Amino acid sequence: MSLLTMVQQVTRRIGIAAPSAVAGNTDEQIIQVLALANEEGEELAERHTWQSMTKEVTFITGGDANTITAVTKANPAVVTSNGHGYSTGDQVDIADVEGMTQLNGLRFTITRVNANTFSLDDTDSSSYGTYSTGGKARLVQASQGTISSIITAGDFDASAVRITNETMWNRTQRRPVFGPLTARAYQGLQASPVSGPFDQYRFMGNLLLFNPVPTGFETVAFEYISNHWCESSGGTTQDSWLADADIGRISEKIMAMGIIWRWKQAKGLAYAEDYNKYERRVADAVAREATKPILDLAGGLAEYRPGLFVPQGNWDIS
């Protein structure tokens, strides 16, 4: 069912002429129905974590990756990275260097030499392998970036981003990132002289903050709920109806029922029965959507837990 066929169905049920087109229609009745269709889509999308609108995003921990183009064999080692933006005393993680592989996977405190170079404090690279190519440096920092820099699809409301709880995992370390932290818990950790072994997160000021400061170059993933509840005929997701061929990412039958009671309410007509039918249909859709976990009072199967991964084979245990 497209926007056009949905509106045609609605207009026939409320007793007004069915249009041959909706987008761009100048008839006041159809303009109102379209406005109600957008209102219905927005509000229905907010009511549930619809699986059709659930998405996964991954990001790499640490600051923006700066490309390394040279490293000297000296004491201290001097790294060339054009426009690095670092200051003396910053810490960076380094990875993917070829040749001077001794630098990979390590964290260094740096001294800024100029806009394009910095030295690695207390690092004598004289005996290291000769740098050949490649390498990235990432600033060590609690902030993993703004929400919009992580969720690059732009299909969310920055003031009310809907992250699915307990889905944030560090895939490099194969363990969960705990959170979200409350304001009190986060400030308590900030004031503590020690930090725990496991990553925890908090959103504040549209930034994703980690405690403790994570190792750079690790992959973290989580799920969120998109606010794009419809899409074009070509599959481009949207947060409003734009063309007659657009289709809903949530049941158009439910949307049609929502438009009908909203239209009757706007016209001052009795709408209670239509509203009740709509609410029952929404509740039924929520209950039936996707699969549901089995509740077992005896405990049931344990969920995935971090642990040791031992490949199949024969092992000497003597």
C-alpha positions as CSV (number, residue, x, y, z in Angstrom):
1,M,0.0,0.0,0.0
2,S,1.4,3.4,-1.0
3,L,0.6,6.9,0.3
4,L,-1.8,7.3,-2.6
5,T,-3.7,4.0,-2.1
6,M,-3.8,4.6,1.6
7,V,-5.3,8.0,1.3
8,Q,-7.8,6.8,-1.3
9,Q,-8.9,4.1,1.1
10,V,-9.2,6.6,3.9
11,T,-11.2,9.2,1.8
12,R,-13.7,6.5,0.7
13,R,-14.3,5.5,4.3
14,I,-14.8,9.1,5.6
15,G,-17.0,10.1,2.7
16,I,-15.0,12.5,0.6
17,A,-13.9,12.2,-3.0
18,A,-10.9,9.9,-3.5
19,P,-8.0,11.8,-5.1
20,S,-6.0,10.7,-8.1
21,A,-2.9,12.3,-6.5
22,V,-2.0,13.4,-3.0
23,A,1.4,15.0,-3.2
24,G,0.9,18.5,-4.6
25,N,-2.9,18.3,-4.4
26,T,-4.4,21.7,-3.8
27,D,-7.8,20.5,-2.4
28,E,-8.0,21.6,1.2
29,Q,-9.6,18.3,2.3
30,I,-6.7,16.3,0.8
31,I,-4.1,18.7,2.2
32,Q,-5.6,18.1,5.7
33,V,-5.6,14.3,5.2
34,L,-1.9,14.5,4.2
35,A,-1.1,16.5,7.3
36,L,-2.9,14.0,9.5
37,A,-1.1,11.1,7.7
38,N,2.3,12.7,8.6
39,E,1.1,13.3,12.2
40,E,0.0,9.7,12.4
41,G,3.3,8.4,11.1
42,E,5.4,10.5,13.5
43,E,3.3,9.5,16.6
44,L,3.0,5.9,15.7
45,A,6.8,5.7,15.2
46,E,7.3,7.0,18.7
47,R,5.1,4.4,20.4
48,H,7.3,1.3,20.0
49,T,10.7,0.1,19.1
50,W,9.6,-1.2,15.7
51,Q,12.0,-3.7,14.3
52,S,11.5,-2.3,10.8
53,M,13.0,1.0,12.1
54,T,15.8,-0.6,14.2
55,K,19.3,-0.1,12.8
56,E,22.8,-1.0,13.8
57,V,25.8,1.4,13.8
58,T,29.5,0.8,14.4
59,F,32.2,3.3,15.2
60,I,35.9,3.2,16.0
61,T,37.0,4.4,19.5
62,G,39.3,7.4,19.9
63,G,39.6,10.7,18.2
64,D,39.6,11.2,14.5
65,A,42.3,9.1,12.7
66,N,45.3,11.1,11.5
67,T,47.4,9.6,8.8
68,I,51.0,9.0,9.5
69,T,53.4,9.5,6.6
70,A,56.8,9.2,8.3
71,V,58.5,8.2,11.6
72,T,62.2,8.9,12.4
73,K,64.6,6.4,13.9
74,A,65.7,8.7,16.7
75,N,65.4,9.5,20.4
76,P,62.7,10.6,20.7
77,A,60.9,9.3,17.6
78,V,59.3,12.0,15.6
79,V,56.1,11.3,13.7
80,T,55.0,13.2,10.6
81,S,51.2,13.6,10.4
82,N,50.1,16.7,8.5
83,G,47.7,18.9,10.3
84,H,47.5,16.6,13.3
85,G,46.0,19.2,15.7
86,Y,47.6,17.7,18.8
87,S,49.0,19.6,21.8
88,T,52.0,18.8,24.0
89,G,50.9,16.4,26.7
90,D,48.2,14.7,24.6
91,Q,48.1,11.0,24.4
92,V,47.7,9.1,21.2
93,D,47.2,5.4,20.2
94,I,49.0,4.3,17.1
95,A,48.1,1.4,14.7
96,D,48.7,0.0,11.2
97,V,52.3,1.2,10.8
98,E,54.3,-0.9,8.4
99,G,58.1,-1.3,8.9
100,M,58.3,0.2,12.3
101,T,55.8,-2.2,13.7
102,Q,57.0,-1.7,17.3
103,L,54.7,1.3,17.6
104,N,51.5,-0.6,16.8
105,G,49.0,-1.1,19.6
106,L,50.8,1.3,22.0
107,R,49.8,4.6,23.7
108,F,52.2,7.5,23.7
109,T,52.3,10.9,25.4
110,I,53.4,13.4,22.7
111,T,55.2,16.7,22.4
112,R,54.1,19.0,19.6
113,V,56.9,19.9,17.3
114,N,54.9,21.9,14.8
115,A,51.6,21.7,12.9
116,N,52.7,18.6,11.0
117,T,55.0,16.7,13.4
118,F,55.1,15.5,17.0
119,S,57.5,13.4,19.0
120,L,56.8,10.4,21.1
121,D,58.0,11.1,24.7
122,D,60.4,8.5,26.2
123,T,60.5,6.5,23.0
124,D,63.8,5.7,21.4
125,S,63.1,4.2,18.0
126,S,66.8,4.0,17.0
127,S,66.8,0.2,17.1
128,Y,63.2,-0.2,15.6
129,G,62.5,-1.3,12.1
130,T,62.6,1.3,9.4
131,Y,59.2,3.0,8.7
132,S,57.9,2.1,5.3
133,T,54.3,3.2,4.9
134,G,50.9,3.5,6.5
135,G,49.9,4.2,10.1
136,K,47.1,6.0,11.9
137,A,47.2,8.0,15.2
138,R,44.1,8.6,17.3
139,L,43.8,11.1,20.2
140,V,43.0,9.4,23.5
141,Q,39.8,11.0,24.8
142,A,36.6,10.2,26.7
143,S,34.4,11.7,24.0
144,Q,33.8,9.3,21.1
145,G,32.2,12.2,19.1
146,T,28.8,13.7,18.5
147,I,25.8,11.6,17.9
148,S,25.6,12.9,14.4
149,S,29.2,11.9,13.7
150,I,28.5,8.3,14.9
151,I,25.0,7.9,13.4
152,T,25.9,9.3,10.0
153,A,22.6,8.3,8.3
154,G,21.0,11.4,10.0
155,D,17.8,9.4,10.7
156,F,17.3,10.4,14.3
157,D,16.3,13.3,16.5
158,A,19.5,14.6,18.2
159,S,17.6,15.8,21.2
160,A,15.9,12.5,21.8
161,V,18.1,9.8,20.1
162,R,16.6,6.3,20.9
163,I,19.5,4.0,21.7
164,T,18.4,0.4,22.4
165,N,19.5,-0.4,26.0
166,E,22.0,-3.2,26.5
167,T,23.0,-3.4,22.8
168,M,26.4,-1.5,23.0
169,W,29.2,-3.9,22.7
170,N,33.0,-3.6,22.2
171,R,33.4,-6.2,19.4
172,T,37.2,-6.0,19.6
173,Q,37.2,-6.9,23.3
174,R,34.1,-9.1,22.9
175,R,32.5,-7.6,26.0
176,P,29.6,-5.2,26.7
177,V,29.9,-1.4,27.2
178,F,27.8,-0.8,30.3
179,G,25.3,2.0,30.6
180,P,23.8,4.4,30.2
181,L,25.3,5.9,33.4
182,T,23.2,8.2,35.5
183,A,24.5,11.8,36.0
184,R,25.4,10.9,39.6
185,A,27.3,7.7,38.7
186,Y,29.2,9.4,35.9
187,Q,30.3,12.3,38.0
188,G,31.3,9.9,40.7
189,L,33.5,8.0,38.3
190,Q,35.0,11.3,37.1
191,A,35.9,12.2,40.7
192,S,37.3,8.7,41.5
193,P,41.1,8.3,41.6
194,V,40.8,4.9,39.9
195,S,38.8,3.7,37.0
196,G,37.2,0.3,36.5
197,P,38.3,-2.3,33.9
198,F,35.1,-2.2,31.9
199,D,33.9,0.5,29.5
200,Q,30.8,2.5,30.5
201,Y,29.0,5.2,28.6
202,R,26.9,8.3,29.0
203,F,25.3,10.7,26.5
204,M,25.8,14.3,27.5
205,G,25.6,17.5,25.4
206,N,25.0,15.3,22.3
207,L,28.4,13.6,22.9
208,L,29.0,9.9,23.6
209,L,31.3,9.7,26.6
210,F,33.2,6.7,27.8
211,N,34.7,5.9,31.2
212,P,37.4,4.8,31.5
213,V,39.0,6.4,28.4
214,P,39.0,3.6,25.9
215,T,41.9,2.2,23.9
216,G,41.8,3.6,20.3
217,F,41.0,1.6,17.2
218,E,38.5,-0.7,18.8
219,T,35.1,-1.4,17.1
220,V,32.0,-0.7,19.1
221,A,28.4,-1.4,17.9
222,F,25.0,-0.6,19.1
223,E,21.4,-0.5,17.9
224,Y,19.1,2.6,17.6
225,I,15.6,3.4,16.5
226,S,15.4,5.4,13.3
227,N,12.9,8.2,13.1
228,H,12.3,7.4,9.4
229,W,8.9,5.7,9.3
230,C,8.3,5.8,5.6
231,E,10.4,5.4,2.4
232,S,10.4,6.3,-1.2
233,S,9.6,3.7,-3.9
234,G,13.4,3.5,-4.4
235,G,14.0,2.6,-0.8
236,T,15.3,5.9,0.5
237,T,14.0,6.3,4.1
238,Q,12.1,9.4,5.1
239,D,10.5,11.1,8.1
240,S,7.5,12.4,6.1
241,W,5.4,11.5,3.1
242,L,6.8,13.2,0.0
243,A,5.4,11.4,-3.0
244,D,2.4,9.3,-3.9
245,A,4.5,6.2,-4.4
246,D,6.0,6.4,-0.9
247,I,5.4,3.4,1.4
248,G,5.2,3.0,5.2
249,R,7.8,1.2,7.2
250,I,5.1,0.5,9.7
251,S,1.7,-1.1,8.8
252,E,-0.2,1.2,6.5
253,K,-3.4,-0.4,7.6
254,I,-2.8,0.9,11.1
255,M,-1.8,4.3,9.8
256,A,-5.1,4.4,7.8
257,M,-7.1,3.7,10.9
258,G,-5.1,6.4,12.7
259,I,-5.8,9.0,10.0
260,I,-9.6,8.2,10.2
261,W,-10.0,8.8,13.9
262,R,-7.8,11.9,13.7
263,W,-9.8,13.3,10.8
264,K,-13.1,12.7,12.7
265,Q,-11.6,14.4,15.8
266,A,-10.5,17.4,13.8
267,K,-14.0,17.7,12.3
268,G,-15.7,17.6,15.7
269,L,-17.3,14.2,14.9
270,A,-17.7,11.2,17.2
271,Y,-14.4,9.3,17.0
272,A,-14.3,7.2,20.2
273,E,-15.2,3.9,18.5
274,D,-12.6,4.4,15.7
275,Y,-10.0,5.4,18.3
276,N,-10.6,2.3,20.4
277,K,-10.4,0.0,17.3
278,Y,-7.1,1.7,16.4
279,E,-5.6,1.3,19.9
280,R,-6.5,-2.4,19.9
281,R,-4.8,-2.8,16.5
282,V,-1.7,-1.0,17.7
283,A,-1.5,-3.1,20.8
284,D,-1.9,-6.3,18.8
285,A,0.8,-5.2,16.4
286,V,3.2,-4.5,19.2
287,A,2.5,-7.8,20.8
288,R,2.9,-9.8,17.6
289,E,5.9,-8.0,16.0
290,A,9.1,-9.9,15.4
291,T,10.0,-12.7,17.9
292,K,9.6,-12.5,21.7
293,P,11.9,-13.9,24.4
294,I,10.6,-16.9,26.3
295,L,10.1,-16.1,30.0
296,D,11.3,-19.1,32.0
297,L,10.9,-18.9,35.8
298,A,13.4,-21.7,36.2
299,G,16.1,-19.7,34.5
300,G,16.1,-21.1,31.0
301,L,19.1,-20.7,28.7
302,A,21.7,-18.2,29.7
303,E,22.3,-15.3,27.4
304,Y,25.7,-14.7,25.8
305,R,28.4,-13.9,28.3
306,P,32.0,-13.0,27.7
307,G,34.3,-15.9,28.1
308,L,37.1,-18.0,26.7
309,F,36.9,-19.1,23.0
310,V,38.6,-22.5,22.6
311,P,38.8,-23.9,19.1
312,Q,37.9,-27.5,18.4
313,G,40.7,-30.0,18.5
314,N,42.8,-32.2,20.8
315,W,44.5,-30.5,23.7
316,D,47.2,-31.8,26.0
317,I,46.0,-31.2,29.6
318,S,48.9,-32.9,31.4
